Amino acid sequence: MYKLNYLNYPETNDVSVSNALSIEALNSNTEFESLSKNLTSRFNFSCLHSFSFSKEGFLGLMLELKSDIAVSLGESEAVVQAARLYESLGFGVTYINLMPDGTIDYKAINSLKVEYLFISPYIIDTFVKIDLKKVKELFSGTVVSNISAMFDASDCDVAYFDVYKLSGYFTHSILLHNGLFEEQNLAGIDTVSLKLISEALNKDIELITCKDEFIKVLAETLKDDLIFFVDAKATLDNVVHFGLKGIKAREVIRNLSLENIFVTNGEGCSLGLSRPSRIIQVMGYTELQSRQALSLSFCRNLSSDEIFYVVSKIGKSYRQIKALS
């Protein structure tokens, strides 16, 4: 089985929670305090907050800010949907567009007049990397970022984790800050997510080096039928994003699953939805073109034989679908 629809987690955690993690009013809550302190100190923050990684959860965070904000259109669906709701409540929201090559519009960031900017180290779906250091040079306000892919908070002011991407389970997510948000009731903090995130951060993650070879074999197999919506060198090291001309990606995904090869047509926030990639369309492509997009992500290095096997199956599936369409 080849699970090439992973994002960050190499394998699903085995969830086992002891009573020591339950929060008690008249107790020192030693294990919780230890996990909390380790996480905040690791990333140089003083406060920890848990919230739902959903449009409702992000809307709650935005409402605490009580200020006009800016949001990158390369953010997760939950963030963008929350921003739309926030805007409908009368707050000002500036949306930072994507360029045709999939990168962020840095010039737009330079002209921002708001206090808060939601922008993360990569674009969802395409996984194009964003230079947060450059963002911080252009923007003088508070940068709020999802650091689930990079584990690096050096170029943001508020950091949060997506526990689903790190563990395979959806519980509340953890946000780190320096007193920006109101202190949270201990009973409102999801200790399960804190445990899962802490475990994920301590896992050994294999350095992925098979990406270039995979792309080379892919290009040799599919030739002119292969589309790269974004520069492969600009994406995360463990991700390949591409398109196949003239077919819908979901048909390839379905065929490959019968061969025990699991790929996806986008980031976790798009999984299971019938809608095509919003990101590809924001870049200027049509809805039809966006339905051709495929994403592969590696949790380990594939051997040359494995690469050839997977790519040959992709090529065979593609040719069969083209012949029948």
The 8 nearest C-alpha neighbors of each residue, nearest first, counted from 0:
[[1, 259, 260, 2, 261, 258, 256, 3],
 [2, 0, 260, 3, 261, 259, 309, 262],
 [1, 3, 261, 4, 260, 0, 5, 262],
 [4, 2, 296, 262, 295, 261, 5, 297],
 [3, 5, 262, 263, 2, 296, 295, 261],
 [4, 6, 3, 296, 7, 8, 2, 298],
 [7, 5, 164, 296, 8, 4, 267, 266],
 [8, 6, 164, 165, 5, 9, 148, 298],
 [7, 9, 165, 10, 166, 164, 6, 5],
 [10, 8, 298, 7, 11, 5, 204, 299],
 [11, 9, 8, 12, 166, 167, 298, 5],
 [10, 12, 167, 166, 13, 8, 9, 168],
 [11, 13, 166, 14, 10, 167, 195, 199],
 [12, 14, 15, 11, 166, 10, 195, 16],
 [15, 13, 12, 16, 195, 191, 11, 168],
 [14, 16, 13, 17, 12, 191, 194, 195],
 [17, 15, 14, 18, 20, 191, 19, 194],
 [16, 18, 19, 20, 15, 21, 191, 30],
 [17, 19, 20, 21, 16, 22, 30, 15],
 [18, 20, 17, 21, 30, 28, 29, 31],
 [21, 19, 18, 31, 17, 30, 22, 190],
 [20, 22, 18, 19, 23, 190, 28, 17],
 [21, 23, 28, 20, 186, 24, 185, 31],
 [24, 22, 26, 25, 21, 28, 27, 186],
 [23, 25, 26, 22, 27, 185, 28, 186],
 [26, 24, 23, 27, 28, 22, 29, 185],
 [25, 27, 23, 28, 24, 22, 29, 21],
 [26, 28, 29, 25, 23, 32, 24, 30],
 [29, 27, 26, 31, 30, 32, 22, 23],
 [28, 30, 32, 27, 31, 33, 19, 26],
 [31, 29, 33, 32, 28, 20, 34, 19],
 [30, 32, 34, 33, 28, 29, 20, 35],
 [33, 31, 35, 29, 30, 34, 36, 28],
 [32, 34, 30, 36, 31, 35, 37, 29],
 [35, 33, 37, 31, 36, 32, 38, 30],
 [36, 34, 32, 38, 33, 37, 31, 39],
 [37, 35, 33, 39, 38, 34, 40, 32],
 [36, 38, 34, 40, 35, 39, 41, 33],
 [39, 37, 41, 35, 36, 40, 34, 42],
 [40, 38, 44, 36, 41, 42, 37, 45],
 [39, 41, 43, 37, 42, 38, 36, 44],
 [42, 40, 38, 39, 43, 37, 44, 36],
 [41, 43, 40, 39, 44, 152, 38, 151],
 [44, 42, 40, 41, 39, 45, 152, 153],
 [45, 43, 39, 176, 177, 42, 46, 40],
 [44, 46, 177, 39, 176, 43, 47, 40],
 [47, 45, 176, 177, 175, 44, 178, 39],
 [48, 46, 175, 174, 176, 39, 173, 49],
 [47, 49, 174, 173, 175, 183, 188, 50],
 [50, 48, 173, 188, 172, 174, 171, 189],
 [51, 49, 171, 172, 56, 52, 173, 48],
 [50, 52, 56, 171, 53, 172, 49, 170],
 [53, 51, 56, 172, 171, 50, 57, 161],
 [54, 52, 77, 56, 55, 51, 57, 78],
 [53, 55, 77, 81, 57, 56, 80, 58],
 [56, 54, 58, 53, 57, 59, 81, 51],
 [55, 57, 51, 53, 59, 58, 54, 50],
 [58, 56, 60, 59, 54, 55, 81, 78],
 [57, 59, 81, 61, 55, 60, 56, 54],
 [58, 60, 62, 56, 57, 61, 55, 63],
 [61, 59, 57, 63, 58, 62, 56, 64],
 [60, 62, 58, 64, 63, 59, 57, 65],
 [63, 61, 59, 65, 64, 60, 58, 85],
 [62, 64, 60, 61, 65, 59, 180, 181],
 [63, 65, 61, 62, 66, 60, 180, 179],
 [66, 64, 62, 63, 61, 67, 90, 68],
 [67, 65, 64, 68, 90, 114, 91, 115],
 [68, 66, 91, 90, 92, 113, 114, 65],
 [67, 69, 115, 92, 113, 116, 66, 114],
 [68, 70, 93, 116, 92, 94, 115, 117],
 [71, 69, 117, 94, 116, 95, 93, 72],
 [70, 72, 95, 73, 118, 74, 94, 117],
 [73, 71, 74, 96, 95, 94, 70, 79],
 [72, 74, 122, 71, 123, 278, 75, 97],
 [75, 73, 72, 71, 123, 122, 78, 76],
 [76, 74, 77, 78, 123, 268, 79, 73],
 [75, 77, 79, 78, 80, 268, 74, 269],
 [76, 78, 54, 53, 80, 75, 79, 81],
 [79, 77, 81, 75, 76, 80, 54, 57],
 [78, 80, 82, 76, 81, 77, 83, 74],
 [79, 81, 83, 77, 82, 78, 54, 76],
 [82, 80, 54, 58, 84, 78, 79, 83],
 [81, 83, 85, 79, 80, 84, 86, 78],
 [84, 82, 86, 80, 81, 85, 87, 79],
 [83, 85, 87, 81, 86, 82, 80, 88],
 [86, 84, 82, 88, 87, 83, 90, 81],
 [85, 87, 90, 83, 88, 84, 89, 91],
 [88, 86, 84, 89, 85, 83, 90, 82],
 [89, 87, 85, 86, 90, 84, 83, 91],
 [88, 90, 86, 87, 91, 85, 84, 92],
 [91, 89, 86, 67, 88, 85, 92, 66],
 [90, 92, 67, 86, 68, 89, 93, 66],
 [93, 91, 68, 69, 67, 86, 94, 90],
 [94, 92, 69, 70, 68, 95, 91, 67],
 [93, 95, 70, 71, 69, 96, 72, 92],
 [96, 94, 71, 72, 70, 107, 104, 93],
 [95, 97, 72, 104, 94, 103, 71, 98],
 [98, 96, 103, 104, 282, 102, 101, 281],
 [97, 99, 101, 102, 100, 282, 103, 104],
 [100, 98, 282, 101, 283, 97, 102, 281],
 [101, 99, 98, 229, 102, 282, 228, 230],
 [102, 100, 98, 99, 97, 229, 282, 103],
 [103, 101, 98, 97, 100, 104, 127, 129],
 [102, 104, 97, 105, 98, 96, 101, 129],
 [105, 103, 106, 107, 97, 96, 98, 95],
 [104, 106, 108, 107, 103, 109, 134, 137],
 [107, 105, 109, 108, 104, 110, 137, 103],
 [106, 108, 105, 109, 110, 104, 95, 111],
 [109, 107, 105, 111, 106, 110, 138, 137],
 [108, 110, 137, 106, 107, 111, 138, 105],
 [111, 109, 107, 108, 112, 106, 138, 137],
 [112, 110, 108, 109, 113, 107, 138, 69],
 [111, 113, 110, 114, 140, 138, 109, 68],
 [114, 112, 68, 111, 115, 67, 69, 140],
 [113, 115, 140, 141, 68, 112, 116, 67],
 [116, 114, 141, 68, 140, 113, 142, 69],
 [115, 117, 69, 142, 70, 68, 143, 118],
 [118, 116, 143, 70, 142, 144, 71, 69],
 [117, 119, 144, 71, 116, 143, 70, 74],
 [118, 120, 144, 145, 121, 74, 146, 117],
 [121, 119, 129, 128, 131, 130, 146, 118],
 [120, 122, 128, 129, 127, 126, 119, 123],
 [123, 121, 73, 126, 127, 125, 74, 128],
 [122, 124, 126, 125, 266, 73, 75, 74],
 [125, 123, 265, 266, 126, 122, 278, 276],
 [124, 126, 127, 123, 240, 122, 234, 229],
 [127, 125, 122, 234, 123, 121, 124, 235],
 [128, 126, 234, 122, 121, 233, 125, 235],
 [127, 129, 121, 234, 120, 233, 126, 235],
 [130, 128, 120, 121, 131, 127, 103, 102],
 [129, 131, 133, 132, 134, 128, 120, 121],
 [132, 130, 134, 133, 154, 129, 135, 120],
 [131, 133, 135, 134, 130, 154, 136, 153],
 [132, 134, 136, 131, 130, 135, 137, 105],
 [135, 133, 131, 137, 132, 136, 138, 130],
 [134, 136, 138, 132, 133, 137, 131, 154],
 [135, 137, 133, 134, 138, 132, 139, 131],
 [138, 136, 109, 134, 135, 133, 108, 139],
 [139, 137, 135, 140, 136, 134, 109, 108],
 [138, 140, 135, 137, 141, 136, 114, 142],
 [141, 139, 114, 138, 115, 142, 113, 116],
 [140, 142, 115, 156, 114, 116, 143, 139],
 [141, 143, 116, 155, 156, 115, 117, 157],
 [142, 144, 157, 117, 158, 116, 156, 155],
 [145, 143, 119, 158, 118, 146, 117, 157],
 [144, 146, 159, 119, 147, 160, 158, 143],
 [147, 145, 150, 149, 148, 160, 144, 151],
 [146, 148, 160, 145, 150, 149, 161, 165],
 [149, 147, 146, 150, 7, 145, 120, 121],
 [148, 150, 151, 146, 147, 120, 152, 145],
 [151, 149, 146, 147, 148, 152, 200, 42],
 [150, 152, 149, 153, 146, 42, 154, 148],
 [153, 151, 155, 154, 42, 158, 146, 150],
 [152, 154, 151, 155, 42, 156, 132, 43],
 [155, 153, 132, 152, 131, 135, 156, 151],
 [154, 156, 142, 152, 157, 153, 143, 144],
 [155, 157, 142, 141, 143, 158, 176, 154],
 [158, 156, 143, 176, 155, 175, 144, 142],
 [159, 157, 144, 175, 174, 145, 143, 146],
 [158, 160, 174, 145, 173, 175, 146, 144],
 [161, 159, 147, 173, 145, 172, 162, 146],
 [160, 162, 163, 172, 164, 147, 165, 52],
 [161, 163, 165, 164, 172, 166, 160, 196],
 [164, 162, 167, 168, 169, 166, 165, 161],
 [165, 163, 162, 161, 7, 166, 167, 6],
 [164, 166, 8, 162, 163, 7, 199, 167],
 [165, 167, 163, 168, 11, 12, 8, 162],
 [166, 168, 163, 11, 164, 165, 169, 8],
 [169, 167, 163, 166, 170, 162, 11, 164],
 [170, 168, 163, 162, 171, 167, 166, 172],
 [169, 171, 192, 168, 172, 162, 51, 163],
 [172, 170, 51, 50, 192, 49, 189, 52],
 [173, 171, 50, 49, 162, 161, 160, 51],
 [172, 174, 49, 160, 159, 48, 50, 193],
 [173, 175, 159, 48, 158, 47, 49, 160],
 [176, 174, 47, 158, 46, 157, 159, 44],
 [177, 175, 157, 46, 44, 178, 179, 45],
 [178, 176, 45, 46, 44, 179, 175, 157],
 [177, 179, 180, 176, 46, 181, 45, 182],
 [180, 178, 177, 176, 181, 64, 157, 46],
 [181, 179, 178, 182, 63, 176, 64, 60],
 [180, 182, 183, 179, 178, 63, 48, 184],
 [183, 181, 180, 184, 178, 48, 46, 47],
 [182, 184, 185, 181, 48, 187, 188, 49],
 [183, 185, 187, 186, 182, 188, 48, 181],
 [186, 184, 187, 188, 183, 22, 24, 189],
 [185, 187, 184, 188, 22, 189, 23, 183],
 [188, 186, 184, 185, 189, 183, 49, 50],
 [189, 187, 49, 185, 186, 190, 48, 184],
 [188, 190, 191, 192, 171, 49, 187, 193],
 [189, 191, 193, 192, 188, 194, 20, 31],
 [192, 190, 194, 193, 189, 195, 16, 170],
 [193, 191, 195, 194, 190, 189, 170, 171],
 [194, 192, 190, 196, 191, 195, 197, 189],
 [193, 195, 191, 197, 192, 196, 198, 190],
 [196, 194, 192, 198, 197, 193, 199, 191],
 [197, 195, 199, 193, 198, 194, 192, 162],
 [196, 198, 194, 200, 199, 195, 193, 201],
 [197, 199, 195, 201, 196, 200, 194, 202],
 [200, 198, 196, 202, 201, 197, 165, 195],
 [201, 199, 197, 198, 202, 196, 150, 165],
 [202, 200, 198, 199, 197, 203, 196, 204],
 [203, 201, 199, 200, 204, 198, 9, 197],
 [202, 204, 205, 201, 200, 199, 9, 206],
 [205, 203, 202, 206, 9, 298, 299, 8],
 [204, 206, 299, 207, 203, 298, 300, 9],
 [205, 207, 208, 204, 299, 300, 237, 236],
 [208, 206, 300, 237, 209, 205, 299, 236],
 [207, 209, 210, 206, 300, 211, 236, 237],
 [210, 208, 212, 300, 211, 207, 213, 301],
 [209, 211, 213, 212, 208, 214, 237, 236],
 [212, 210, 214, 213, 209, 215, 208, 216],
 [211, 213, 215, 214, 209, 210, 216, 303],
 [212, 214, 210, 216, 211, 215, 306, 217],
 [213, 215, 217, 211, 212, 216, 218, 210],
 [216, 214, 212, 218, 217, 213, 211, 219],
 [215, 217, 219, 213, 218, 214, 220, 212],
 [218, 216, 214, 220, 215, 219, 310, 213],
 [219, 217, 222, 215, 221, 220, 216, 214],
 [218, 220, 216, 222, 217, 221, 215, 214],
 [221, 219, 217, 218, 222, 216, 314, 311],
 [220, 222, 218, 224, 225, 219, 217, 314],
 [221, 223, 218, 219, 224, 220, 225, 217],
 [224, 222, 225, 221, 226, 218, 244, 243],
 [225, 223, 244, 221, 222, 243, 226, 245],
 [224, 226, 243, 223, 221, 222, 242, 244],
 [227, 225, 242, 241, 243, 228, 224, 244],
 [226, 228, 241, 229, 242, 230, 225, 240],
 [227, 229, 226, 241, 230, 242, 100, 240],
 [230, 228, 227, 100, 101, 231, 125, 233],
 [229, 231, 233, 232, 227, 228, 234, 100],
 [230, 232, 233, 234, 229, 239, 240, 227],
 [231, 233, 230, 234, 235, 236, 229, 127],
 [232, 234, 230, 231, 127, 128, 235, 229],
 [235, 233, 127, 126, 128, 231, 232, 236],
 [236, 234, 238, 237, 126, 128, 127, 233],
 [235, 237, 238, 234, 207, 210, 208, 232],
 [236, 238, 297, 296, 235, 207, 210, 239],
 [237, 239, 296, 235, 295, 236, 297, 240],
 [240, 238, 295, 294, 296, 241, 231, 210],
 [239, 241, 294, 293, 125, 295, 238, 227],
 [242, 240, 227, 293, 226, 292, 228, 294],
 [243, 241, 292, 226, 291, 293, 225, 227],
 [242, 244, 225, 291, 224, 226, 246, 245],
 [245, 243, 224, 246, 242, 225, 291, 226],
 [244, 246, 243, 247, 321, 291, 224, 288],
 [247, 245, 244, 291, 248, 243, 321, 320],
 [246, 248, 291, 290, 249, 250, 245, 251],
 [247, 249, 291, 251, 250, 290, 292, 293],
 [248, 250, 252, 251, 247, 253, 264, 290],
 [251, 249, 253, 248, 252, 247, 254, 320],
 [252, 250, 254, 248, 253, 249, 255, 316],
 [251, 253, 249, 255, 250, 254, 262, 256],
 [252, 254, 250, 256, 251, 255, 249, 257],
 [255, 253, 251, 257, 256, 252, 250, 316],
 [256, 254, 258, 260, 252, 257, 253, 251],
 [255, 257, 259, 260, 258, 261, 253, 254],
 [258, 256, 255, 259, 254, 253, 260, 261],
 [257, 259, 255, 256, 260, 254, 312, 0],
 [260, 258, 256, 0, 257, 1, 261, 255],
 [261, 259, 1, 256, 255, 258, 0, 2],
 [260, 262, 2, 256, 3, 4, 1, 259],
 [263, 261, 4, 3, 295, 252, 294, 260],
 [262, 264, 4, 294, 265, 293, 252, 295],
 [263, 265, 293, 294, 292, 248, 249, 262],
 [266, 264, 124, 263, 269, 294, 276, 267],
 [265, 267, 124, 268, 269, 123, 270, 264],
 [266, 268, 270, 269, 265, 164, 6, 124],
 [267, 269, 266, 270, 76, 75, 77, 265],
 [270, 268, 267, 266, 272, 265, 271, 276],
 [271, 269, 267, 272, 268, 266, 265, 263],
 [270, 272, 269, 273, 268, 267, 274, 263],
 [273, 271, 274, 270, 269, 275, 268, 276],
 [274, 272, 275, 271, 269, 270, 249, 276],
 [273, 275, 272, 276, 269, 277, 290, 271],
 [276, 274, 290, 289, 277, 273, 286, 272],
 [275, 277, 278, 279, 289, 265, 274, 280],
 [276, 278, 280, 279, 281, 275, 289, 274],
 [277, 279, 281, 276, 280, 282, 73, 124],
 [280, 278, 282, 289, 281, 276, 277, 284],
 [279, 281, 284, 283, 282, 277, 278, 285],
 [280, 282, 278, 283, 279, 277, 97, 284],
 [283, 281, 99, 279, 280, 97, 98, 284],
 [284, 282, 280, 281, 99, 285, 279, 98],
 [283, 285, 280, 279, 282, 288, 289, 286],
 [286, 284, 288, 287, 280, 289, 283, 279],
 [285, 287, 289, 288, 280, 290, 284, 275],
 [288, 286, 290, 285, 289, 291, 247, 284],
 [289, 287, 285, 290, 291, 286, 284, 292],
 [288, 290, 286, 291, 287, 279, 276, 292],
 [289, 291, 275, 247, 287, 288, 292, 248],
 [292, 290, 248, 247, 242, 289, 288, 243],
 [293, 291, 242, 290, 289, 241, 264, 248],
 [294, 292, 264, 241, 242, 240, 263, 248],
 [295, 293, 240, 263, 264, 239, 265, 262],
 [296, 294, 3, 239, 262, 238, 4, 240],
 [295, 297, 238, 3, 237, 5, 4, 6],
 [296, 298, 237, 299, 3, 238, 300, 295],
 [297, 299, 9, 5, 296, 300, 7, 8],
 [300, 298, 297, 205, 207, 301, 9, 206],
 [299, 301, 207, 209, 208, 302, 297, 298],
 [302, 300, 305, 306, 209, 299, 303, 304],
 [301, 303, 305, 304, 306, 300, 209, 307],
 [304, 302, 306, 305, 307, 301, 212, 213],
 [305, 303, 307, 302, 306, 308, 301, 309],
 [306, 304, 308, 302, 307, 303, 301, 309],
 [307, 305, 303, 309, 308, 304, 213, 310],
 [306, 308, 304, 310, 305, 309, 311, 303],
 [309, 307, 305, 311, 306, 310, 304, 312],
 [308, 310, 312, 306, 311, 307, 305, 313],
 [311, 309, 313, 307, 312, 308, 217, 306],
 [310, 312, 314, 308, 313, 309, 307, 315],
 [311, 313, 315, 309, 310, 314, 316, 308],
 [314, 312, 310, 316, 311, 315, 317, 309],
 [315, 313, 311, 317, 312, 316, 310, 318],
 [314, 316, 312, 318, 317, 313, 311, 319],
 [317, 315, 313, 319, 314, 318, 312, 251],
 [316, 318, 314, 320, 315, 319, 313, 321],
 [319, 317, 321, 315, 320, 316, 322, 314],
 [318, 320, 322, 316, 317, 321, 315, 323],
 [319, 321, 323, 317, 322, 318, 324, 316],
 [322, 320, 318, 324, 323, 319, 317, 246],
 [323, 321, 319, 320, 324, 318, 317, 316],
 [322, 324, 320, 321, 319, 318, 317, 246],
 [323, 321, 322, 320, 246, 319, 245, 318]]
